[in-house]
Amino acid sequence: MLRGYMTDLPLVAILRGLRPDAAETVGLALVEAGFRIIEVPLNSPEPFRSIEILAKAMPGDVLVGAGTVLDPQQVDGIRDIGGKLIVMPHADPDVIRRAKEHRMICTPGVATPTEAFAALKAGADAIKIFPAEAIPPAVVRAWRAVLPKETIVLPVGGIKPDNMKPYIDAGANGFGLGSALFTPSMTVQEIGRNARAFASAWKDLRAS
């Protein structure tokens, strides 16, 4: 399921700090730039409201959900407002299993091969390598040698248009993008420019 949303642009927009009144405008700016996966972390202001707005306003080919999901009860709430994606900073099997019970896409955060294999065993659709600043491309390459070949690997943390290539060369399938893409203080025009810069960088790397 996740691969279908990653076909053209496998970049996850992490909108930490998004407010509900900006949700639709920001979401549409990202979609216009080619983004198809949008995550609102639950430590944002009124995150459930923002997720609900995005889930209703975005085109049907856009995957909307929550990040920083810490317990199974939050999964239930996200499902009830139309969210289909669960992203976690950790790899709690109970959260993963609850997401899969609801047929939602789940991407837990992992920092070691032990966590990665446990998350996959629990049903994870992809693994979020987090924080990527502490897990350089050489480590990702070593993980790739032992992880199942079909595993979707998404580094998150400190990713910018100019540092994606070493991770791609090491076997990353895409990225989660945070403050280099969006902060609450940015204008919609700035967010759009950032989104287009990331999309252009990805396409250039894929072409090469």
N, CA and C of each residue as an Amber inpcrd file, in Angstrom:
protein
   624
   0.8210000  -1.2170000   0.0000000   0.0000000   0.0000000   0.0000000
   0.8490000   1.2570000   0.0000000   1.8700000   1.2980000   0.8760000
   2.6900000   2.4990000   0.9790000   3.4090000   2.7980000  -0.3240000
   3.9040000   1.7690000  -0.9980000   4.6580000   1.9920000  -2.2340000
   3.8400000   2.7460000  -3.2710000   2.5320000   2.5300000  -3.2800000
   1.6980000   3.2290000  -4.2420000   1.7470000   4.7400000  -4.0840000
   1.8870000   5.2050000  -2.8580000   1.9710000   6.6470000  -2.6090000
   3.3760000   7.1920000  -2.8570000   4.3560000   6.3010000  -2.9620000
   5.7510000   6.7110000  -3.0940000   6.2500000   6.6840000  -4.5320000
   5.3990000   6.3030000  -5.4690000   5.8510000   6.0540000  -6.8350000
   6.5550000   7.2540000  -7.4560000   5.9310000   8.4130000  -7.3940000
   6.4930000   9.5930000  -8.0530000   7.4190000  10.4020000  -7.1440000
   7.0490000  10.5030000  -5.8810000   7.8500000  11.3280000  -4.9650000
   7.7990000  10.7150000  -3.5620000   8.7860000   9.9080000  -3.1930000
   8.7470000   9.1910000  -1.9100000   9.2450000  10.0340000  -0.7370000
   8.6420000  11.1990000  -0.5810000   9.0280000  12.1230000   0.4800000
   7.8200000  12.3790000   1.3720000   8.0210000  12.2560000   2.6760000
   6.9550000  12.4540000   3.6560000   7.0680000  13.8590000   4.2320000
   6.0210000  14.6510000   4.1030000   5.9930000  15.9940000   4.6790000
   5.5980000  15.8960000   6.1500000   6.5060000  16.2970000   7.0350000
   6.2510000  16.2590000   8.4780000   5.9010000  17.6740000   8.9230000
   4.6500000  17.9030000   9.2700000   4.1640000  19.2540000   9.5520000
   4.0440000  19.4830000  11.0490000   5.1660000  19.4300000  11.7360000
   5.1590000  19.6310000  13.1830000   4.8710000  21.0930000  13.5130000
   3.8350000  21.3010000  14.3340000   3.4560000  22.6610000  14.6980000
   2.3580000  23.2460000  13.8280000   1.8860000  22.4750000  12.8480000
   0.8040000  22.9550000  11.9830000  -0.4370000  23.2830000  12.7940000
  -1.0730000  24.4060000  12.4590000  -2.3380000  24.7770000  13.1030000
  -3.5040000  24.4870000  12.1590000  -4.6510000  24.1620000  12.7210000
  -5.7960000  23.8010000  11.8690000  -6.1600000  24.8520000  10.8340000
  -6.0260000  26.1310000  11.1810000  -6.4380000  27.1630000  10.2310000
  -5.5270000  27.2570000   9.0180000  -4.3440000  26.6420000   9.0980000
  -3.4170000  26.6460000   7.9630000  -3.3570000  25.3030000   7.2510000
  -4.0510000  24.3060000   7.7840000  -3.8790000  22.9370000   7.3030000
  -4.1900000  22.7850000   5.8210000  -5.3360000  23.2490000   5.3880000
  -5.7260000  23.0350000   3.9910000  -4.7960000  23.7820000   3.0370000
  -4.4620000  25.0200000   3.3530000  -3.6080000  25.8130000   2.4780000
  -2.2240000  25.2010000   2.3540000  -1.6480000  24.7980000   3.4730000
  -0.3260000  24.1780000   3.4610000  -0.3760000  22.8410000   2.7170000
  -1.3970000  22.0480000   2.9940000  -1.5220000  20.7560000   2.3260000
  -1.6010000  20.8970000   0.8170000  -2.3810000  21.8320000   0.3480000
  -2.5300000  22.0180000  -1.0960000  -1.2300000  22.5170000  -1.7310000
  -0.4660000  23.3410000  -1.0180000   0.8220000  23.7890000  -1.5430000
   1.7790000  22.6100000  -1.7070000   1.7410000  21.6800000  -0.7650000
   2.5950000  20.4960000  -0.8600000   2.1520000  19.5930000  -2.0070000
   0.8530000  19.4000000  -2.1420000   0.3220000  18.5490000  -3.2120000
   0.6730000  19.1400000  -4.5760000   0.5860000  20.4450000  -4.6840000
   0.9230000  21.1030000  -5.9520000   2.3820000  20.8510000  -6.3370000
   3.2490000  20.7170000  -5.3260000   4.6690000  20.4540000  -5.5780000
   4.9560000  18.9770000  -5.8320000   3.9400000  18.1260000  -5.6700000
   4.1180000  16.7140000  -5.9590000   4.0860000  15.7890000  -4.7680000
   3.9290000  16.3310000  -3.5560000   3.9000000  15.4930000  -2.3570000
   2.5930000  14.7110000  -2.2790000   2.7050000  13.4520000  -1.8190000
   1.5300000  12.6060000  -1.6860000   1.4340000  11.9430000  -0.3080000
   2.3420000  12.2920000   0.5960000   2.2950000  11.7320000   1.9530000
   2.4690000  12.8850000   2.9420000   1.5010000  13.0680000   3.8270000
   1.5090000  14.1830000   4.7680000   1.2580000  13.6660000   6.1760000
   2.1150000  14.0820000   7.0880000   2.0530000  13.6400000   8.4900000
   1.9660000  14.8490000   9.4090000   1.0230000  14.8380000  10.3290000
   0.9220000  15.8810000  11.3600000   1.2760000  15.2490000  12.7020000
   2.4190000  15.5880000  13.2910000   2.7720000  15.0240000  14.5990000
   1.7530000  15.4100000  15.6710000   1.5240000  14.4870000  16.5830000
   0.4960000  14.7090000  17.5980000   0.9110000  15.7090000  18.6790000
   2.1630000  16.1580000  18.6590000   2.5330000  17.2320000  19.5900000
   2.4170000  18.5990000  18.9220000   1.5930000  18.6880000  17.8870000
   1.2410000  19.9600000  17.2570000  -0.0280000  20.5000000  17.9140000
  -0.3460000  21.7900000  17.7010000  -1.5890000  22.3380000  18.2530000
  -2.8150000  21.7030000  17.5800000  -3.7380000  21.1630000  18.3500000
  -4.9700000  20.5660000  17.8270000  -4.7020000  19.6280000  16.6420000
  -3.8240000  18.6520000  16.8200000  -3.4300000  17.8150000  15.6790000
  -4.5710000  17.0180000  15.0650000  -5.5030000  16.5490000  15.8940000
  -6.6010000  15.7550000  15.3390000  -7.4760000  16.5990000  14.4160000
  -7.6460000  17.8460000  14.7640000  -8.4250000  18.7440000  13.8950000
  -7.7040000  18.9610000  12.5720000  -6.3930000  19.1840000  12.6220000
  -5.6330000  19.3930000  11.3820000  -5.6620000  18.1540000  10.4990000
  -5.5130000  16.9830000  11.1170000  -5.5480000  15.7400000  10.3420000
  -6.9140000  15.5500000   9.7000000  -7.9600000  15.8440000  10.4350000
  -9.3090000  15.7020000   9.8910000  -9.5180000  16.6330000   8.6910000
  -9.0400000  17.8670000   8.8130000  -9.1670000  18.8300000   7.7160000
  -8.3980000  18.3240000   6.4860000  -7.1830000  17.8850000   6.7010000
  -6.3690000  17.3970000   5.5820000  -6.9930000  16.1630000   4.9420000
  -7.4680000  15.2430000   5.7620000  -8.0530000  14.0150000   5.2340000
  -9.2520000  14.3050000   4.3340000 -10.0010000  15.3530000   4.6530000
 -11.1770000  15.7040000   3.8590000 -10.8180000  16.5580000   2.6500000
  -9.7930000  17.3990000   2.7740000  -9.5140000  18.3910000   1.7380000
  -8.5330000  17.9320000   0.6730000  -7.6690000  16.9750000   0.9920000
  -6.6610000  16.5630000   0.0230000  -7.2460000  15.6140000  -1.0120000
  -6.6530000  15.5640000  -2.1990000  -7.1110000  14.6150000  -3.2230000
  -7.0320000  13.1750000  -2.7280000  -7.7640000  12.2930000  -3.3680000
  -7.8460000  10.9090000  -2.9180000  -6.5520000  10.1350000  -3.0010000
  -5.5970000  10.6250000  -3.8010000  -4.3200000   9.9110000  -3.9160000
  -3.2750000  10.4070000  -2.9300000  -3.7060000  11.1600000  -1.9230000
  -2.7920000  11.6790000  -0.8940000  -3.0230000  10.9070000   0.4060000
  -1.9370000  10.4340000   0.9930000  -1.9730000   9.6920000   2.2550000
  -1.7770000  10.6740000   3.4040000  -2.7430000  10.7430000   4.2980000
  -2.7110000  11.6820000   5.4300000  -2.7490000  10.8980000   6.7310000
  -1.9660000  11.3360000   7.6990000  -2.0060000  10.6790000   8.9980000
  -1.2400000  11.4350000  10.0470000  -0.8230000  10.7130000  11.0800000
  -0.2390000  11.3260000  12.2670000   1.1620000  10.8220000  12.5190000
   1.9620000  11.6930000  13.1130000   3.2750000  11.3090000  13.6040000
   3.3210000  11.4390000  15.1120000   4.4220000  11.0000000  15.6950000
   4.6030000  11.0110000  17.1440000   3.4400000  10.2990000  17.8370000
   3.0270000   9.1790000  17.2650000   1.9550000   8.3660000  17.8460000
   2.5850000   7.4400000  18.8820000   2.1120000   7.5190000  20.1210000
   2.7790000   6.8390000  21.2280000   2.0020000   5.6830000  21.8370000
   0.6820000   5.6200000  21.6060000  -0.0650000   4.5130000  22.2200000
  -1.2070000   4.0790000  21.3210000  -1.7110000   2.8640000  21.5170000
  -2.7500000   2.3220000  20.6390000  -4.0370000   3.1330000  20.6160000
  -4.3870000   3.7780000  21.7330000  -5.6160000   4.5560000  21.7700000
  -5.5620000   5.7310000  20.7890000  -4.3780000   6.3020000  20.6130000
  -4.2450000   7.3890000  19.6430000  -4.4950000   6.8880000  18.2260000
  -4.0940000   5.6550000  17.9570000  -4.3450000   5.0640000  16.6360000
  -5.8440000   5.0320000  16.3550000  -6.6190000   4.6270000  17.3460000
  -8.0700000   4.5710000  17.1770000  -8.6250000   5.9500000  16.8000000
  -8.1630000   6.9730000  17.5030000  -8.6540000   8.3190000  17.2440000
  -8.3010000   8.8220000  15.8620000  -7.1140000   8.4900000  15.3930000
  -6.6790000   8.9250000  14.0660000  -7.5090000   8.2360000  12.9890000
  -7.7650000   6.9550000  13.1810000  -8.6150000   6.2400000  12.2340000
  -9.9990000   6.8670000  12.1610000 -10.5480000   7.2550000  13.3100000
 -11.9130000   7.7750000  13.3680000 -12.0850000   9.0960000  12.6320000
 -10.9880000   9.8470000  12.4130000 -11.1020000  11.1340000  11.7080000
 -10.5920000  11.0450000  10.2710000 -10.3420000   9.8390000   9.7990000
  -9.9700000   9.6700000   8.3960000  -8.4940000   9.5220000   8.1210000
  -7.6560000   9.5370000   9.1670000  -6.2270000   9.3290000   8.9570000
  -5.9270000   7.8860000   8.5830000  -4.9470000   7.6990000   7.7230000
  -4.6060000   6.3530000   7.2550000  -3.1410000   6.0030000   7.4950000
  -2.3860000   6.9190000   8.0730000  -0.9540000   6.7280000   8.2810000
  -0.6060000   6.9320000   9.7480000   0.1850000   6.0020000  10.2950000
   0.6750000   6.0990000  11.6670000   2.1960000   6.0970000  11.6130000
   2.7950000   7.1740000  12.1040000   4.2520000   7.2970000  12.1650000
   4.6490000   7.4670000  13.6220000   5.7080000   6.7780000  14.0090000
   6.1000000   6.7270000  15.4180000   7.5750000   7.0850000  15.5650000
   7.9680000   7.6570000  16.7220000   9.3910000   7.8900000  16.9720000
  10.0850000   6.6540000  17.5220000   9.2740000   5.6290000  17.8560000
   9.7900000   4.4190000  18.4810000   9.1780000   3.2120000  17.7620000
   9.3580000   2.0160000  18.3130000   8.8900000   0.8040000  17.6380000
   8.0670000  -0.0650000  18.5890000   7.0630000   0.5330000  19.1970000
   6.1950000  -0.1870000  20.1260000   5.3340000  -1.1830000  19.3430000
   5.5010000  -2.4850000  19.5560000   4.7150000  -3.4720000  18.7950000
   3.2160000  -3.3250000  18.9860000   2.7720000  -2.8640000  20.1540000
   1.3390000  -2.7060000  20.3920000   0.7410000  -1.6470000  19.4740000
   1.4700000  -0.5580000  19.2630000   0.9960000   0.4970000  18.3650000
   0.9830000  -0.0080000  16.9300000   2.0400000  -0.7010000  16.5320000
   2.1080000  -1.2410000  15.1710000   0.9430000  -2.1960000  14.9180000
   0.7300000  -3.1030000  15.8530000  -0.3350000  -4.0910000  15.6620000
  -1.7100000  -3.4370000  15.6110000  -1.9330000  -2.4060000  16.4330000
  -3.2280000  -1.7220000  16.4030000  -3.4390000  -1.0540000  15.0400000
  -2.4020000  -0.4240000  14.5300000  -2.5170000   0.2050000  13.2110000
  -2.8560000  -0.8210000  12.1440000  -2.2270000  -1.9770000  12.1970000
  -2.4790000  -2.9980000  11.1780000  -3.8600000  -3.6310000  11.3490000
  -4.3500000  -3.7090000  12.5890000  -5.7210000  -4.1780000  12.8110000
  -6.7240000  -3.2890000  12.0840000  -6.4090000  -1.9890000  12.0230000
  -7.2800000  -1.0260000  11.3440000  -6.9270000  -0.8730000   9.8700000
  -6.0110000  -1.6910000   9.3810000  -5.5560000  -1.6350000   7.9830000
  -4.9810000  -0.2810000   7.6320000  -4.2700000   0.3010000   8.5740000
  -3.5820000   1.5610000   8.3570000  -2.1130000   1.2840000   8.0390000
  -1.4710000   2.2470000   7.4210000  -0.0460000   2.1400000   7.1150000
   0.7420000   2.6100000   8.3280000   1.7520000   1.8290000   8.7260000
   2.4980000   2.1520000   9.9370000   4.0010000   2.1720000   9.6730000
   4.6310000   3.2750000  10.0740000   6.0690000   3.4490000   9.9120000
   6.6850000   3.7920000  11.2670000   7.1830000   2.7970000  11.9950000
   7.7970000   3.0550000  13.2960000   9.2360000   3.5600000  13.1590000
   9.6750000   4.2740000  14.1840000  11.0490000   4.7520000  14.2220000
  11.9730000   3.7200000  14.8420000  13.1250000   3.5260000  14.2200000
  14.1040000   2.5650000  14.7230000  15.4960000   3.1730000  14.6640000
  16.3560000   2.7280000  15.5850000  17.7290000   3.2290000  15.6200000
  18.7570000   2.1070000  15.6450000  18.2730000   0.8510000  15.6490000
  19.1740000  -0.2980000  15.6540000  18.5700000  -1.3990000  14.7780000
  19.3940000  -2.3310000  14.2950000  18.8470000  -3.4640000  13.5490000
  17.8780000  -4.2940000  14.3870000  18.1360000  -4.4310000  15.6850000
  17.2290000  -5.1900000  16.5450000  15.8320000  -4.5830000  16.5120000
  15.7490000  -3.2630000  16.6460000  14.4510000  -2.5880000  16.5900000
  13.8090000  -2.7350000  15.2130000  14.6240000  -2.6520000  14.1730000
  14.0980000  -2.7550000  12.8110000  13.4540000  -4.1160000  12.5710000
  14.1470000  -5.1830000  12.9480000  13.6050000  -6.5180000  12.7300000
  12.3580000  -6.7530000  13.5820000  12.3420000  -6.2400000  14.8140000
  11.1670000  -6.3950000  15.6770000   9.9630000  -5.6480000  15.0940000
  10.2120000  -4.4610000  14.5450000   9.1260000  -3.6810000  13.9520000
   8.5520000  -4.3850000  12.7300000   9.4100000  -4.9220000  11.8960000
   8.9460000  -5.6410000  10.7160000   8.1530000  -6.8860000  11.1100000
   8.6100000  -7.5780000  12.1410000   7.9040000  -8.7690000  12.6150000
   6.5020000  -8.4140000  13.1130000   6.3600000  -7.2190000  13.7120000
   5.0570000  -6.7790000  14.2340000   4.1230000  -6.2940000  13.1270000
   4.6550000  -6.1350000  11.9000000   3.8020000  -5.7490000  10.7800000
   4.0790000  -4.3970000  10.1660000   5.1780000  -3.7440000  10.5250000
   5.4800000  -2.4170000   9.9920000   5.5430000  -2.4350000   8.4660000
   5.0310000  -1.3640000   7.8530000   5.0650000  -1.2320000   6.3930000
   6.3870000  -0.6610000   5.9060000   7.0810000   0.0350000   6.7740000
   8.3760000   0.6320000   6.4570000   9.0730000   0.9040000   7.7780000
  10.3570000   1.1790000   7.7120000  11.0630000   1.5920000   8.9190000
  11.5910000   3.0140000   8.7330000  11.3930000   3.7870000   9.7710000
  11.8450000   5.1770000   9.8140000  13.1580000   5.1980000  10.5850000
  14.2550000   5.4540000   9.8930000  15.5540000   5.5210000  10.5590000
  15.6570000   6.8810000  11.2320000  15.6810000   6.8470000  12.5700000
  15.5420000   8.0970000  13.3270000  16.3770000   8.0570000  14.5950000
  17.1280000   9.1480000  14.8700000  17.3310000  10.3160000  14.0170000
  18.4550000  10.0740000  13.0100000  18.2190000  10.4650000  11.7690000
  19.1970000  10.1900000  10.7120000  20.5250000  10.8880000  10.9620000
  20.5010000  12.0010000  11.7040000  21.7720000  12.6820000  11.9980000
  22.7460000  11.7620000  12.7250000  22.2020000  10.8260000  13.5050000
  23.0540000   9.9170000  14.2850000  23.2780000   8.5800000  13.5830000
  22.6590000   8.4070000  12.4100000  22.7510000   7.1360000  11.6860000
  23.1880000   7.4520000  10.2580000  24.4720000   7.5620000  10.0070000
  24.9790000   8.0140000   8.7050000  24.7630000   6.9820000   7.6020000
  24.9700000   7.3870000   6.3580000  24.7580000   6.4700000   5.2340000
  25.5320000   5.1610000   5.3340000  26.7340000   5.1800000   5.8880000
  27.4990000   3.9340000   6.0170000  26.7590000   2.9130000   6.8710000
  26.0650000   3.3880000   7.9010000  25.2890000   2.4890000   8.7550000
  24.0610000   1.9820000   8.0040000  23.4180000   2.8640000   7.2690000
  22.2560000   2.4530000   6.4700000  22.6660000   1.3710000   5.4760000
  23.8130000   1.5270000   4.8520000  24.3000000   0.5250000   3.9060000
  24.4880000  -0.8320000   4.6000000  25.0190000  -0.8080000   5.8160000
  25.2210000  -2.0550000   6.5570000  23.8850000  -2.7020000   6.9130000
  22.8980000  -1.8870000   7.2910000  21.5670000  -2.4190000   7.5780000
  20.9790000  -3.0660000   6.3270000  21.1600000  -2.4100000   5.1940000
  20.6020000  -2.9000000   3.9430000  21.1080000  -4.3080000   3.6110000
  22.3050000  -4.6090000   4.0490000  22.8880000  -5.9180000   3.7540000
  22.1680000  -7.0520000   4.4700000  21.4470000  -6.7220000   5.5480000
  20.8050000  -7.7710000   6.3410000  19.2770000  -7.6760000   6.3630000
  18.7180000  -6.5040000   6.0910000  17.2650000  -6.3580000   6.0810000
  16.6660000  -7.0660000   4.8670000  15.4210000  -7.5300000   4.9650000
  14.7600000  -8.0870000   3.7810000  14.7940000  -7.0840000   2.6260000
  15.0150000  -7.5660000   1.4280000  15.2090000  -6.6750000   0.2780000
  14.0140000  -5.7650000   0.0330000  12.8120000  -6.2400000   0.3820000
  11.6180000  -5.4440000   0.1030000  11.3580000  -4.3600000   1.1460000
  12.1760000  -4.2850000   2.1910000  11.9560000  -3.3110000   3.2710000
  12.0780000  -1.8810000   2.7480000  11.0840000  -1.0640000   3.0680000
  11.1330000   0.3650000   2.7350000  11.8540000   1.0780000   3.8690000
  12.9280000   1.7920000   3.5250000  13.7810000   2.4580000   4.5070000
  13.7070000   3.9670000   4.2840000  13.2970000   4.7000000   5.3310000
  13.0900000   6.1430000   5.2270000  13.8750000   6.8740000   6.3170000
  15.0380000   7.4260000   6.0170000  15.7450000   8.2490000   7.0000000
  14.9590000   9.5240000   7.3180000  14.9610000   9.9100000   8.5760000
  14.2440000  11.1040000   9.0300000  15.1150000  11.8330000  10.0490000
  15.2710000  13.1370000   9.8490000  16.0330000  13.9580000  10.7920000
  17.2210000  14.6110000  10.1130000  17.1370000  15.9120000   9.9000000
  18.2560000  16.6380000   9.3040000  18.3960000  16.4830000   7.8050000
  17.3730000  15.9680000   7.1370000  17.4520000  15.7570000   5.6940000
  17.1880000  17.0680000   4.9580000  18.0770000  17.3540000   3.9860000
  17.9650000  18.5440000   3.1460000  18.1650000  18.1320000   1.6930000
  17.8060000  18.9870000   0.7480000  17.9810000  18.5960000  -0.6540000
  19.4110000  18.2060000  -1.0060000  20.3890000  18.8080000  -0.3390000
  21.7800000  18.5510000  -0.7180000  22.4480000  17.4040000   0.0380000
  21.7290000  16.7120000   0.9390000  22.3610000  15.5700000   1.6160000
  21.5840000  14.2640000   1.4310000  20.6900000  14.2300000   0.4410000
  19.9220000  13.0120000   0.1910000  20.7360000  11.9540000  -0.5520000
  21.6180000  12.3740000  -1.4490000  22.3000000  11.4190000  -2.3300000
  23.0520000  10.3200000  -1.5870000  23.8520000  10.6200000  -0.5540000
  24.5690000   9.5300000   0.1260000  23.6310000   8.4860000   0.7270000
  22.4810000   8.9190000   1.2130000  21.5180000   7.9580000   1.7630000
  20.8840000   7.1220000   0.6560000  20.5670000   7.7490000  -0.4640000
  20.0100000   6.9980000  -1.5890000  21.0200000   5.9710000  -2.0770000
  22.2700000   6.3750000  -2.1950000  23.3230000   5.4520000  -2.6220000
  23.4630000   4.2830000  -1.6460000  23.1580000   4.5400000  -0.3720000
  23.2640000   3.4970000   0.6530000  22.0360000   2.5920000   0.6980000
  20.9700000   2.9720000  -0.0200000  19.7920000   2.1080000  -0.0750000
  18.5110000   2.6880000   0.4740000  18.4880000   3.9780000   0.8030000
  17.2390000   4.5980000   1.2640000  16.2320000   4.6590000   0.1260000
  14.9700000   4.4560000   0.4680000  13.8900000   4.4980000  -0.5270000
  13.1950000   5.8450000  -0.6090000  13.3940000   6.6780000   0.3810000
  12.7510000   7.9770000   0.4470000  13.1360000   8.6280000   1.7630000
  12.4390000   9.6960000   2.1310000  12.8160000  10.4500000   3.3230000
  11.5880000  11.0630000   3.9970000  11.7130000  11.3020000   5.2950000
  10.7900000  12.1470000   6.0190000  11.4330000  13.5090000   6.1790000
  10.6790000  14.5590000   5.9010000  11.2280000  15.9190000   5.8760000
  10.5490000  16.7840000   6.9350000  11.3590000  17.3910000   7.7870000
  10.8360000  18.2110000   8.8600000  11.0520000  19.6910000   8.6490000
  11.8920000  20.2950000   9.4830000  12.0040000  21.7570000   9.5080000
  12.6250000  22.3550000   8.2590000  13.3220000  21.5700000   7.4640000
  13.8430000  22.1060000   6.2030000  12.7280000  22.2950000   5.1780000
  11.5970000  21.6550000   5.4170000  10.4340000  21.7930000   4.5460000
   9.3980000  22.7340000   5.1410000   9.1010000  22.5480000   6.4320000
   8.0040000  23.2840000   7.0650000   8.3290000  23.6490000   8.4940000
   8.0520000  24.8910000   8.8530000   7.9250000  25.3150000  10.2430000
   6.6960000  26.2130000  10.3120000   6.0750000  26.3340000  11.4840000
   4.8540000  27.1390000  11.5780000   5.0530000  28.6050000  11.2060000
   6.2840000  29.0960000  11.3000000   6.5290000  30.5130000  11.0060000
   6.6960000  30.7900000   9.5160000   6.8060000  29.7650000   8.6970000
   6.9890000  29.9620000   7.2570000   5.6900000  30.3880000   6.5910000
   5.8190000  31.2000000   5.5460000   4.6560000  31.5270000   4.7190000
   4.3570000  30.3520000   3.7880000   3.1650000  30.3540000   3.2430000
   2.8100000  29.3000000   2.2890000   3.7350000  29.3580000   1.0780000
   4.1450000  30.5570000   0.6970000   5.0550000  30.6940000  -0.4430000
   6.4110000  30.0400000  -0.1320000   6.9000000  30.2310000   1.0840000
   8.1670000  29.5990000   1.4750000   8.0380000  28.0760000   1.5000000
   6.9430000  27.5990000   2.0350000   6.7210000  26.1530000   2.0950000
   6.6700000  25.5740000   0.6850000   5.9850000  26.2550000  -0.2040000
   5.9060000  25.8070000  -1.5880000   7.2760000  25.7650000  -2.2500000
   8.0880000  26.8010000  -2.0130000   9.4480000  26.8220000  -2.5870000
  10.2780000  25.6680000  -2.0410000  10.1910000  25.4490000  -0.7340000
  10.9420000  24.3350000  -0.1300000  10.4960000  23.0020000  -0.7200000
   9.1860000  22.8430000  -0.8590000   8.6490000  21.5880000  -1.3890000
   9.1330000  21.3550000  -2.8150000   9.1200000  22.3830000  -3.6180000
   9.5840000  22.2430000  -5.0050000  11.0760000  21.9510000  -5.0660000
  11.8460000  22.5300000  -4.1430000  13.2930000  22.2690000  -4.1060000
  13.5690000  20.8080000  -3.7710000  12.8410000  20.2620000  -2.8070000
  13.0100000  18.8520000  -2.4710000  12.5790000  17.9560000  -3.6350000
  11.4410000  18.2690000  -4.2370000  10.9480000  17.4660000  -5.3530000
  11.9250000  17.4940000  -6.5180000  12.4620000  18.6560000  -6.8130000
  13.4250000  18.7890000  -7.9090000  14.6980000  18.0040000  -7.6100000
  15.1800000  18.0960000  -6.3690000  16.3990000  17.3770000  -5.9830000
  16.1990000  15.8790000  -6.1250000  15.0240000  15.3790000  -5.6860000
  14.7560000  13.9430000  -5.8050000  14.7370000  13.5070000  -7.2670000
  14.0500000  14.2700000  -8.1070000  13.9410000  13.9010000  -9.5150000
  15.3130000  13.9270000 -10.2040000  16.1260000  14.8990000  -9.8400000
  17.4740000  14.9810000 -10.4210000  18.3020000  13.7800000 -10.0130000
  18.1890000  13.3800000  -8.7520000  18.9540000  12.2190000  -8.2690000
  18.4760000  10.9390000  -8.9370000  17.1800000  10.8110000  -9.1070000
  16.6470000   9.6100000  -9.7430000  17.0820000   9.5480000 -11.2110000
  17.1240000  10.7040000 -11.8540000  17.5170000  10.7450000 -13.2580000
  18.9830000  10.3880000 -13.4510000  19.7860000  10.7060000 -12.4400000
  21.2270000  10.4380000 -12.5590000  21.5820000   9.0160000 -12.1280000
